[in-house]
Amino acid sequence: MAIDFLHHLDLNQNQVKNVVIDNITSDAFKELNATDETGTAPVAGQAVFITTTGKFRFYDGSAWVTLGETLTESEVRAMFEVSDTGGDGSLSYDKDTGKFTYTGPSATEVRAHFSQGTGITITDGQIATTITQYSDADVQAYISQGTGVTISATGQISIGQAVETTSEVSFKSVTTEGDIKSTKGNLEIAGNAVIKGNLSVEGDTVTVNQTQVNVQNAFVFEGASADEFETTLTIQEPTKDQTIKLPDATGTIALTSQINTFDADDAKTAVGAMVTGNTETGLSVTYQASDQTLDFKLTADPTITLTGDVTGSGTMTNLGNVSIALDTVKNKAYSALLPKEAAANSIGVSHGLNTENVIVQLYKGGKLIYADVTVKDKDTVLLEFAKDQAVGTIKVNILSAAV
């Protein structure tokens, strides 16, 4: 006898190990082919192993298919066919012999893909050109050297130094009326850099690897928006050398006009003003101005009372420990035969136990079965089956679990 599962099993991509497919005899398979023991016909995807013949059989939705059958040569050949959609050459297939035949394109078909152009002729597949071939000397005669450029007898052009993309090219001096641009490299100046116009930096960071930067008067910050508003960091006229140090900390520098004087006594007085005279149920707080302290006092001992299925009571004295005496803990249960009105594969059960901590057991024909159970709320669970269940065939037992 087997355990009945009336819903699908989702193993979340975990393995099923040491599994044996349903073993039946040929006689049992004849009965299954008409109707199985539950009274339903085979379904697509169902598989069995026939112990009498040693064969696996698989139901594809319309018929049983035997796995591992050997096809004849004629059956295999009949599975293939060829469609020649045109173009150069031809392709054919003989189902009787299983032979594919391909005939390549003819010379005429190949030549049809070529056409001659200026200075090029094609005759019976032979390609010829009418362009005159120049000698090296003829080509070199059209090239002359200029300032700083030499041309060797072999036609090699040189400027006296390597000018590859990885070379370091040097000149005594360079004068240009246009821009000097570098898309990847850096601009290095060994001597002093004199910039007669304005210096604009469009990058995100300016790094100065020096211990001192001399500024005559002020730093001006534009901000994120380029508009008519800026912030200027400036100084008063120095009368001697001065040093101002920024602290080694993260935060915001406040102006003297933003700093309020507020000492510890002020803080204590402010807190005392907030609590003096305030009372809560069972607790009072008083501020003593003489020593700037708070006095807390319980005016009543709070009581804790439990009701419902779990009952009991306890008293907390002077903020100490509390002990609760439990009276009774009651477990409640629900039982019914479902579905009640019509066959269904999704059954909502209203048990009224007023808790989500429940244990659900299902029986069918006296056997424990399994389905997909979802706790919807404190009074309802949802039972879902892979197939419709007849009226009154599922016995549902639900027990509340005291926690």
C-alpha positions as CSV (number, residue, x, y, z in Angstrom):
1,M,0.0,0.0,0.0
2,A,1.3,3.5,-0.9
3,I,0.8,6.9,0.7
4,D,-1.5,9.1,-1.4
5,F,-0.4,12.5,-2.5
6,L,-3.3,14.4,-4.1
7,H,-1.1,17.4,-5.2
8,H,2.1,17.9,-7.0
9,L,5.5,17.7,-5.2
10,D,7.8,20.7,-5.7
11,L,11.4,19.7,-4.8
12,N,12.8,23.2,-5.7
13,Q,15.4,21.7,-8.0
14,N,16.7,19.1,-5.4
15,Q,17.5,15.6,-6.5
16,V,15.3,12.5,-6.1
17,K,17.7,9.6,-5.4
18,N,17.2,5.8,-5.4
19,V,13.8,6.1,-7.2
20,V,12.0,3.1,-8.8
21,I,9.4,3.8,-11.5
22,D,6.0,2.1,-11.0
23,N,6.6,-1.6,-11.6
24,I,3.6,-3.5,-13.0
25,T,3.0,-6.7,-15.0
26,S,1.6,-6.9,-18.5
27,D,-1.8,-7.8,-17.2
28,A,-1.8,-4.9,-14.8
29,F,-0.7,-2.6,-17.7
30,K,-3.7,-3.8,-19.7
31,E,-6.0,-2.6,-16.9
32,L,-4.1,0.7,-16.5
33,N,-4.4,1.3,-20.3
34,A,-8.2,1.4,-19.9
35,T,-8.5,2.9,-16.4
36,D,-6.2,3.0,-13.3
37,E,-7.2,2.0,-9.8
38,T,-8.4,5.5,-8.9
39,G,-10.9,5.4,-11.8
40,T,-9.1,8.0,-13.9
41,A,-7.5,7.5,-17.4
42,P,-3.7,7.8,-17.8
43,V,-2.4,11.3,-18.1
44,A,0.4,12.8,-20.3
45,G,3.8,12.2,-18.7
46,Q,2.8,9.1,-16.8
47,A,5.5,6.4,-16.9
48,V,5.5,2.7,-15.9
49,F,8.0,-0.2,-16.0
50,I,6.6,-3.5,-17.4
51,T,8.3,-6.2,-15.4
52,T,7.1,-8.9,-17.8
53,T,8.9,-7.4,-20.8
54,G,11.5,-5.3,-19.1
55,K,10.4,-2.2,-21.0
56,F,9.6,1.4,-19.9
57,R,6.4,2.8,-21.3
58,F,5.5,6.5,-21.4
59,Y,2.0,8.0,-22.0
60,D,2.3,11.0,-24.4
61,G,-1.3,12.1,-23.9
62,S,-2.8,10.0,-26.7
63,A,-1.0,6.7,-26.7
64,W,1.6,4.6,-24.7
65,V,5.1,4.8,-26.2
66,T,7.7,2.1,-25.4
67,L,11.1,3.5,-24.6
68,G,14.2,1.8,-26.1
69,E,12.5,0.4,-29.3
70,T,14.8,-0.1,-32.3
71,L,13.7,1.4,-35.6
72,T,14.2,-0.4,-38.9
73,E,16.4,1.2,-41.6
74,S,13.4,2.0,-43.8
75,E,11.6,3.7,-40.8
76,V,14.7,5.9,-40.2
77,R,15.1,6.7,-43.9
78,A,11.4,7.7,-44.1
79,M,12.0,10.3,-41.4
80,F,14.1,12.4,-43.7
81,E,13.2,14.6,-46.7
82,V,15.0,17.3,-48.7
83,S,13.7,20.6,-50.0
84,D,15.8,22.2,-52.8
85,T,14.8,25.9,-52.7
86,G,16.7,26.8,-55.9
87,G,20.0,28.6,-56.4
88,D,23.2,27.3,-57.9
89,G,23.6,23.5,-57.9
90,S,21.0,20.9,-56.8
91,L,20.2,18.7,-53.8
92,S,18.1,15.5,-53.7
93,Y,17.3,12.6,-51.4
94,D,16.3,8.9,-52.2
95,K,14.2,7.5,-49.3
96,D,14.7,3.9,-50.6
97,T,18.5,4.0,-50.3
98,G,18.8,6.9,-47.8
99,K,21.3,8.6,-50.1
100,F,21.7,12.4,-50.3
101,T,22.9,13.8,-53.7
102,Y,24.4,17.2,-54.1
103,T,25.4,18.6,-57.5
104,G,27.6,21.7,-57.4
105,P,27.1,24.8,-59.6
106,S,28.3,24.7,-63.2
107,A,31.1,27.0,-64.5
108,T,28.5,29.2,-66.2
109,E,26.5,29.6,-62.9
110,V,29.7,30.6,-61.1
111,R,30.8,33.1,-63.8
112,A,27.4,34.7,-63.6
113,H,28.2,36.0,-60.1
114,F,31.1,38.1,-61.5
115,S,31.1,41.3,-63.6
116,Q,33.9,43.4,-65.1
117,G,34.6,47.0,-64.3
118,T,36.9,49.8,-65.4
119,G,40.3,48.4,-66.4
120,I,39.1,44.8,-65.8
121,T,37.9,42.3,-68.4
122,I,36.5,38.8,-67.9
123,T,36.5,36.3,-70.8
124,D,35.4,32.7,-70.3
125,G,36.3,33.0,-66.6
126,Q,39.7,34.6,-67.2
127,I,40.3,37.9,-65.5
128,A,42.6,40.5,-67.1
129,T,43.6,44.1,-66.4
130,T,44.5,47.0,-68.8
131,I,46.1,49.1,-66.0
132,T,49.8,50.0,-66.6
133,Q,52.3,48.7,-64.0
134,Y,54.7,51.4,-62.8
135,S,58.2,50.8,-61.7
136,D,59.6,51.9,-58.3
137,A,61.7,54.6,-60.0
138,D,58.6,56.0,-61.7
139,V,56.7,56.2,-58.4
140,Q,59.7,57.8,-56.6
141,A,60.0,60.5,-59.3
142,Y,56.8,62.0,-58.1
143,I,58.0,62.4,-54.5
144,S,60.4,65.0,-53.3
145,Q,61.9,65.7,-49.9
146,G,61.4,68.9,-47.9
147,T,62.7,70.6,-44.7
148,G,63.7,68.0,-42.2
149,V,62.6,65.1,-44.4
150,T,64.9,62.8,-46.5
151,I,64.1,60.2,-49.1
152,S,66.5,57.3,-49.6
153,A,67.3,55.6,-52.9
154,T,64.9,52.8,-52.0
155,G,62.1,55.3,-51.4
156,Q,62.2,55.3,-47.6
157,I,61.0,58.6,-46.0
158,S,62.6,59.7,-42.8
159,I,62.5,62.7,-40.5
160,G,65.6,61.8,-38.4
161,Q,63.7,60.1,-35.4
162,A,61.1,57.5,-34.8
163,V,57.5,58.7,-34.9
164,E,55.6,55.6,-34.0
165,T,52.6,55.9,-31.7
166,T,54.7,54.6,-28.8
167,S,57.8,56.8,-29.6
168,E,58.9,59.8,-27.6
169,V,59.4,62.6,-30.2
170,S,61.4,65.7,-29.3
171,F,61.6,69.2,-30.8
172,K,63.7,72.1,-29.7
173,S,60.7,74.4,-29.7
174,V,57.1,74.4,-31.0
175,T,55.1,77.4,-31.9
176,T,51.4,77.0,-32.9
177,E,48.5,79.2,-33.4
178,G,46.0,76.4,-32.9
179,D,45.2,74.1,-29.9
180,I,47.5,71.4,-28.5
181,K,45.3,68.3,-27.7
182,S,46.1,65.0,-26.1
183,T,43.3,62.4,-26.0
184,K,45.1,59.9,-23.7
185,G,48.5,61.1,-22.5
186,N,49.7,63.6,-19.9
187,L,51.3,67.0,-20.4
188,E,54.6,67.2,-18.6
189,I,56.7,70.4,-18.2
190,A,60.1,70.1,-16.6
191,G,60.7,73.9,-16.3
192,N,58.4,76.7,-15.3
193,A,55.0,77.0,-17.0
194,V,53.9,80.5,-17.8
195,I,50.3,80.9,-18.7
196,K,49.6,84.4,-20.0
197,G,45.8,83.9,-20.3
198,N,43.3,82.3,-17.9
199,L,43.7,78.7,-16.8
200,S,40.5,76.6,-17.0
201,V,40.3,73.0,-15.6
202,E,37.4,71.0,-16.9
203,G,38.2,67.8,-14.9
204,D,36.8,66.7,-11.6
205,T,40.1,66.9,-9.5
206,V,43.1,69.2,-9.4
207,T,46.1,67.7,-7.5
208,V,49.0,69.8,-6.4
209,N,51.9,67.7,-5.1
210,Q,53.4,70.6,-3.0
211,T,53.4,71.5,0.7
212,Q,52.4,75.1,0.0
213,V,50.1,76.9,-2.5
214,N,50.4,80.7,-2.7
215,V,47.2,82.7,-3.3
216,Q,47.2,86.5,-3.3
217,N,43.8,87.2,-2.0
218,A,40.9,84.7,-2.2
219,F,39.4,81.4,-3.4
220,V,36.1,81.8,-5.3
221,F,33.7,78.7,-5.4
222,E,31.2,78.6,-8.2
223,G,29.1,75.7,-6.9
224,A,27.3,73.1,-8.9
225,S,25.3,75.7,-10.9
226,A,27.2,78.2,-13.0
227,D,25.3,81.3,-12.2
228,E,25.8,84.8,-10.8
229,F,26.2,83.5,-7.2
230,E,29.6,82.4,-5.8
231,T,31.1,81.9,-2.3
232,T,34.4,83.7,-1.7
233,L,36.9,82.5,0.9
234,T,39.1,85.5,1.7
235,I,41.4,86.9,4.5
236,Q,41.9,90.1,6.3
237,E,45.1,92.0,5.4
238,P,48.0,90.2,7.3
239,T,50.2,92.2,9.6
240,K,52.5,89.3,10.3
241,D,52.8,85.6,9.4
242,Q,49.7,83.7,10.7
243,T,48.8,80.0,10.7
244,I,45.2,78.5,10.9
245,K,44.9,74.7,11.2
246,L,41.9,72.6,10.2
247,P,41.1,69.8,12.7
248,D,41.6,66.1,11.7
249,A,37.9,65.4,11.8
250,T,34.8,65.2,9.6
251,G,32.1,67.8,10.0
252,T,30.9,71.4,9.2
253,I,32.8,74.5,10.2
254,A,30.4,76.9,11.8
255,L,30.6,80.7,11.8
256,T,31.0,82.6,15.1
257,S,27.5,84.0,14.5
258,Q,26.1,80.4,14.4
259,I,27.6,79.2,17.7
260,N,25.4,79.3,20.8
261,T,26.8,79.1,24.3
262,F,25.1,76.2,26.1
263,D,26.9,74.5,29.0
264,A,26.2,71.4,31.1
265,D,24.1,73.3,33.7
266,D,21.9,74.7,30.9
267,A,21.3,71.1,29.6
268,K,20.3,69.8,33.0
269,T,18.0,72.8,33.6
270,A,16.3,72.2,30.2
271,V,15.8,68.5,30.9
272,G,14.4,69.2,34.3
273,A,11.9,71.7,32.9
274,M,10.6,69.0,30.6
275,V,9.9,66.4,33.3
276,T,9.0,68.5,36.4
277,G,5.3,68.2,37.2
278,N,4.7,65.4,34.6
279,T,3.1,62.2,35.9
280,E,2.2,59.0,34.2
281,T,-0.1,56.2,35.6
282,G,1.9,54.6,38.5
283,L,5.0,56.8,37.9
284,S,6.0,60.4,38.9
285,V,9.2,62.3,38.0
286,T,10.5,65.4,39.9
287,Y,13.5,67.6,39.1
288,Q,15.6,68.8,42.0
289,A,17.1,72.1,41.1
290,S,19.5,72.2,44.1
291,D,21.6,69.2,42.9
292,Q,20.2,69.1,39.3
293,T,19.0,65.4,39.6
294,L,15.8,63.6,38.7
295,D,13.7,61.7,41.2
296,F,11.6,58.8,39.9
297,K,8.8,57.3,42.1
298,L,6.3,54.5,41.5
299,T,2.8,55.5,42.7
300,A,1.2,52.1,42.1
301,D,2.2,48.5,41.4
302,P,1.2,47.5,37.8
303,T,-0.8,44.3,37.3
304,I,-0.6,41.9,34.3
305,T,-3.6,39.8,33.5
306,L,-3.9,37.1,30.8
307,T,-7.3,36.2,29.2
308,G,-8.6,34.0,26.4
309,D,-7.5,30.4,26.0
310,V,-4.5,31.1,28.3
311,T,-5.5,32.8,31.6
312,G,-3.5,34.0,34.6
313,S,-2.3,37.1,36.5
314,G,0.7,38.6,38.1
315,T,1.9,41.8,39.9
316,M,5.1,43.8,39.3
317,T,6.4,45.4,42.5
318,N,8.8,48.3,42.5
319,L,10.0,47.5,39.0
320,G,11.2,44.1,40.1
321,N,10.6,40.6,38.7
322,V,7.0,39.5,37.9
323,S,5.6,36.0,38.2
324,I,2.5,35.0,36.2
325,A,0.3,32.1,37.4
326,L,-1.3,30.3,34.5
327,D,-4.7,28.8,34.9
328,T,-5.6,26.7,31.9
329,V,-4.4,26.2,28.3
330,K,-7.2,25.0,26.0
331,N,-6.7,23.2,22.6
332,K,-9.6,23.5,20.2
333,A,-10.3,21.3,17.1
334,Y,-12.3,21.3,13.9
335,S,-13.4,18.3,11.8
336,A,-15.5,18.0,8.7
337,L,-16.1,16.0,5.5
338,L,-15.3,18.2,2.4
339,P,-16.1,19.4,-0.1
340,K,-19.6,20.0,1.0
341,E,-21.6,21.1,-2.1
342,A,-19.7,20.2,-5.3
343,A,-16.5,18.5,-6.5
344,A,-13.5,20.8,-6.3
345,N,-9.7,20.9,-6.3
346,S,-9.5,24.1,-4.2
347,I,-11.3,24.1,-0.9
348,G,-11.4,26.9,1.6
349,V,-12.0,25.7,5.2
350,S,-13.4,28.1,7.8
351,H,-12.5,26.5,11.2
352,G,-13.1,29.5,13.5
353,L,-10.2,28.5,15.9
354,N,-8.9,32.1,16.0
355,T,-5.3,31.2,15.5
356,E,-2.8,30.7,12.7
357,N,-1.0,28.0,14.8
358,V,-2.9,24.9,13.6
359,I,-2.1,21.3,12.6
360,V,-4.0,20.0,9.5
361,Q,-4.5,16.3,8.8
362,L,-6.3,14.9,5.7
363,Y,-7.8,11.5,5.2
364,K,-9.5,9.8,2.2
365,G,-11.0,6.3,2.4
366,G,-9.3,5.8,5.8
367,K,-5.8,6.7,4.5
368,L,-3.7,9.7,5.4
369,I,-3.2,11.8,2.3
370,Y,-1.3,15.0,1.5
371,A,-2.3,18.2,-0.3
372,D,-1.1,21.8,-0.5
373,V,-2.2,23.5,2.7
374,T,-2.0,27.3,3.1
375,V,-3.0,29.2,6.3
376,K,-4.9,32.2,5.1
377,D,-5.7,33.9,8.4
378,K,-6.6,33.0,12.0
379,D,-9.9,31.3,11.0
380,T,-9.3,30.0,7.5
381,V,-7.0,27.5,5.7
382,L,-6.9,26.7,1.9
383,L,-6.6,23.1,0.7
384,E,-5.5,22.6,-3.0
385,F,-5.5,19.3,-4.9
386,A,-4.1,18.5,-8.3
387,K,-7.6,17.1,-9.3
388,D,-11.2,17.6,-8.3
389,Q,-12.3,15.7,-5.2
390,A,-15.8,14.3,-4.9
391,V,-18.3,15.7,-2.4
392,G,-17.7,14.4,1.2
393,T,-14.6,12.3,0.3
394,I,-11.9,14.3,2.2
395,K,-12.0,14.2,6.0
396,V,-10.3,17.4,7.4
397,N,-9.1,17.5,11.0
398,I,-7.7,20.8,12.3
399,L,-6.2,21.2,15.7
400,S,-5.2,24.5,17.3
401,A,-1.6,24.4,18.7
402,A,-1.1,26.3,22.0
403,V,2.2,28.2,21.9
